[in-house]
Amino acid sequence: MDPAIIDCLQYANWSEKIFRQMRAGGLDAVHATIAYHESFRETVLNVEAWNRRFERHPDLIVRGLTGDDVRRARAEGRTAIVFGLQNPSPIEDDIGLVEICHALGVRFMQLTYNNQSLLATGCYEDEDTGVTRFGRQVIAEMNRVGMVVDMSHSAERSTLEAIDLSSRPIAITHANPAWWHPARRNKSDAVLRALTDRGGMLGFSLYPHHLKDGSGCTLRVFCEMIAETAGRYGSEHLGIGSDLCQDQPDSVVEWMRNGRWSKVTDYGEGSAAAPGFPDQPGWFRDNRDFPTLAEGLRAVGFSEAETAGIMGGNWLRFYDASFGPETA
Amino acid sequence: MDPAIIDCLQYANWSEKIFRQMRAGGLDAVHATIAYHESFRETVLNVEAWNRRFERHPDLIVRGLTGDDVRRARAEGRTAIVFGLQNPSPIEDDIGLVEICHALGVRFMQLTYNNQSLLATGCYEDEDTGVTRFGRQVIAEMNRVGMVVDMSHSAERSTLEAIDLSSRPIAITHANPAWWHPARRNKSDAVLRALTDRGGMLGFSLYPHHLKDGSGCTLRVFCEMIAETAGRYGSEHLGIGSDLCQDQPDSVVEWMRNGRWSKVTDYGEGSAAAPGFPDQPGWFRDNRDFPTLAEGLRAVGFSEAETAGIMGGNWLRFYDASFGPETA
């Protein structure tokens, strides 16, 4: 059997076409964002929409709650869908909703999405005041129930504090090193070192704003960056979190950036001249291109075992360790 | 090991004292009502309150999602708590909330609580129009995911229709035969026959308004009624659903009866002269009295096997068959 393939972040306009592409690409699991700015009740509606998809496409997708669910999906030729929140808005101001969301299948939660949240500071704020009083309690609760702290969209100090406060390894599911491409969403060497020193995981993003040369980034340059990252922090801490937003209209990236909080358009990583989703690189357009990515890793010198780890094995090990209750 | 003991309906003012009494009485599982008139979000707060109780009293109680959870609780000397709704208000007008509530642990839902609901007619309405359009779909969805249809507070025609429409056996978790005590909440021979013919379960209530002679009902008279019921419908369809509302202030029975729907006080089974909770019979005051009940069953001639079935074995078999997804 080929090694597992896992993509640890997507937010597509979900359809049977995309689920079939996941199967064609050999995806065993996809971490799917189910909320950006939604309230708890709105998030539940999104879970309901997923429940209908599971019911309609049992041959293609299945709920993913544990690493073993991913293995089962793999054995059955299906893709396990793991839920995640990109913002803590679904837990509102109610710490009890962490366990409720876990019961509903949520396995990742970002403490912030660009802005200040009730928990920590996002990467677009001018001042980063670190993890809040509520944030400390929520991290402890996430640790207890088995929900992964994701700091992909958080600011530097908040991220370092979250790594330190969390009793379990955390994740940056979708970002690249800032030393390769200094975008606001990419992460400093200090963050990546602290993250991986504590057993945390980095998922490499294929969202063009996170790539050197944007949409023009080549597979070789991308994979050389992964090789350099592996050299610095160890390949066992690395995976993919493509940030693929396939088939979404541009209104969705506007929602992602502006939610209900802004009356003036915030362009985030885009600009007034280029407000929409950027074009994907030609070698990574959709889920069918994962084998290409694996080829790219081999071409820059990764062994079969290292390639298998980065393509999914490392995430699978992390899922095993992270999705259940904390053991004493 | 002694046979399992299960009480298939309680709504106590939950406390460590009561959980210790459950252990003293040998209760392996209790079906606990978590909502009467609550909205979805309010019901989630009630689940959160239970999550805190599970966290605080892991030596006494544990979440019960399956029959095997009850067996595990039993082996570990704990009581499994199974969630149920006495009214469909938590699913609002949203069929997707059936599966969401199931994911949160709900295993029983009454289609009505005394009044007309969006699903069916309650036993206090003048006109009984049967199961509604929404109700038919909800029954099918409950069947699919493994949530038991409970018609304890429903009207006759609605109950007969629900028995017929449901592809899986249903339950009347807490009521007695009307031929023994003709209270509005007790059930006709026709209902009990249809229920048990289709494999459904009846839980005997110990709520004084459902008892012949009310609070003065004797253990012997109660157990003779059970013997007569077993003779008519078969003892394998019988269990206990005590309707114990221990340590609740009278304001709670007022809430149960009036929710937010009534501006004039509805006394339900009580009266203006006796608006509060009635006194329990002396031989059944709290969870410690379950062994007394078992003695009473033996005293009227039930065999050890029949007694074990009525005290919990029959519910356990029903839980095994009912709480998981429907199989083709």
Chai-1 contact restraints between the chains, C-beta under 6 A:
chainA,res_idxA,chainB,res_idxB,connection_type,confidence,min_distance_angstrom,max_distance_angstrom,comment,restraint_id
A,V44,B,I100,contact,1.0,0.0,6.0,A-B,restraint_1
A,E48,B,G96,contact,1.0,0.0,6.0,A-B,restraint_2
A,N51,B,E99,contact,1.0,0.0,6.0,A-B,restraint_3
A,G96,B,E48,contact,1.0,0.0,6.0,A-B,restraint_4
A,E99,B,N51,contact,1.0,0.0,6.0,A-B,restraint_5
A,I100,B,V44,contact,1.0,0.0,6.0,A-B,restraint_6
A,A103,B,A103,contact,1.0,0.0,6.0,A-B,restraint_7
A,A103,B,L104,contact,1.0,0.0,6.0,A-B,restraint_8
A,L104,B,A103,contact,1.0,0.0,6.0,A-B,restraint_9
